[in-house]
Amino acid sequence: MPHKFTVGQAVALAPGVLRSAAAGEYEIRCLIPAPDSDPRDPRYRIKNVSEKHERVAYESELMLSRRSEAAFS
């Protein structure tokens, strides 16, 4: 299945019960193929401006941000 989002797009990360994540927008940094266990849910490497590290998130955990341009420009 093709990715819904593209590199550089601004997205919001859905809050997770077992995940602590910075609030605000994330930027798509890299597209990662979907795992064999669920080929309909590709993954992305994402980055928030207030965090030093990148995260990996499934497409089902992401929503298009109100602002679709890059967060780091």
Sine and cosine of phi, psi and omega as CSV:
sin_phi,cos_phi,sin_psi,cos_psi,sin_omega,cos_omega
0.00,0.00,0.72,-0.70,0.01,-1.00
-0.94,0.34,0.39,-0.92,0.03,-1.00
-0.96,0.30,0.59,-0.81,0.01,-1.00
-0.99,0.13,-0.55,0.83,-0.05,-1.00
-0.96,-0.29,0.33,-0.94,-0.01,-1.00
-0.87,-0.50,0.33,-0.94,0.02,-1.00
-0.86,0.51,0.73,-0.68,0.01,-1.00
0.99,-0.10,-0.23,0.97,-0.01,-1.00
-0.96,0.28,0.53,-0.85,0.05,-1.00
-1.00,-0.03,0.76,-0.65,-0.02,-1.00
-0.73,-0.69,0.27,-0.96,0.10,-0.99
-0.94,-0.35,0.63,-0.77,0.02,-1.00
-1.00,-0.10,0.82,-0.57,0.01,-1.00
-0.90,0.44,0.67,-0.74,0.02,-1.00
-0.90,0.43,0.65,-0.76,0.01,-1.00
-0.88,-0.47,0.54,-0.84,-0.01,-1.00
-0.91,0.42,-0.65,0.76,-0.07,-1.00
-0.99,-0.17,0.23,0.97,-0.08,-1.00
-0.79,-0.61,0.77,-0.64,0.17,-0.99
-0.98,-0.20,0.81,-0.58,-0.04,-1.00
-0.65,-0.76,0.48,-0.88,0.04,-1.00
-0.90,0.43,0.61,-0.79,0.05,-1.00
-0.97,0.24,0.39,-0.92,0.07,-1.00
0.96,-0.28,-0.23,-0.97,-0.10,-0.99
-1.00,0.10,0.46,-0.89,0.08,-1.00
-0.85,-0.53,0.47,-0.89,0.06,-1.00
-0.95,-0.32,0.69,-0.72,0.08,-1.00
-0.94,0.34,0.84,-0.54,-0.02,-1.00
-0.97,-0.24,-0.53,0.85,-0.09,-1.00
-0.36,-0.93,0.59,-0.81,0.08,-1.00
-1.00,-0.07,0.71,-0.70,0.00,-1.00
-0.86,-0.51,0.72,-0.70,0.01,-1.00
-0.85,0.53,0.46,-0.89,0.05,-1.00
-0.92,0.38,0.54,-0.84,0.05,-1.00
-0.95,0.32,0.41,-0.91,0.03,-1.00
-0.87,0.50,-0.48,0.88,-0.03,-1.00
-0.93,0.37,-0.44,0.90,0.03,-1.00
-0.50,-0.87,0.99,0.14,-0.07,-1.00
-0.92,0.40,-0.18,0.98,0.00,-1.00
-1.00,-0.02,0.03,1.00,-0.05,-1.00
-0.78,-0.62,0.98,0.21,0.00,-1.00
-0.89,0.45,0.27,-0.96,-0.04,-1.00
-0.91,-0.42,0.28,-0.96,-0.01,-1.00
-0.66,-0.75,0.52,-0.85,0.21,-0.98
-1.00,-0.08,0.82,-0.58,-0.07,-1.00
-0.81,-0.59,0.37,-0.93,-0.02,-1.00
-0.61,-0.79,0.71,-0.71,0.10,-1.00
-0.98,-0.21,0.60,-0.80,-0.05,-1.00
-0.87,0.50,-0.56,0.83,-0.08,-1.00
-1.00,0.06,0.00,1.00,0.04,-1.00
-0.92,-0.38,0.54,-0.84,0.01,-1.00
-0.99,0.11,-0.35,0.94,-0.08,-1.00
-0.95,-0.31,0.27,-0.96,0.10,-0.99
-0.99,-0.14,0.33,-0.95,0.03,-1.00
-0.83,-0.56,0.32,-0.95,0.15,-0.99
-0.92,-0.39,0.76,-0.65,-0.01,-1.00
-0.70,-0.72,0.54,-0.84,0.09,-1.00
-0.98,0.22,0.47,-0.88,0.02,-1.00
-0.84,0.55,-0.57,0.82,0.00,-1.00
-0.92,0.40,-0.25,0.97,0.01,-1.00
-1.00,-0.09,-0.04,1.00,-0.09,-1.00
-0.92,-0.39,0.52,-0.85,0.09,-1.00
-0.75,-0.66,0.54,-0.84,0.05,-1.00
-0.90,0.44,0.74,-0.67,0.02,-1.00
-0.96,0.27,0.33,-0.95,0.07,-1.00
-0.87,0.50,-0.50,0.87,0.02,-1.00
-0.96,-0.29,0.87,-0.50,-0.09,-1.00
-1.00,-0.08,-0.12,0.99,0.01,-1.00
-0.99,0.12,0.18,-0.98,-0.08,-1.00
-0.87,0.50,0.61,-0.79,0.00,-1.00
-0.98,0.17,-0.31,0.95,-0.10,-0.99
-0.97,-0.25,0.10,0.99,-0.03,-1.00
-0.96,0.27,0.00,0.00,0.00,0.00
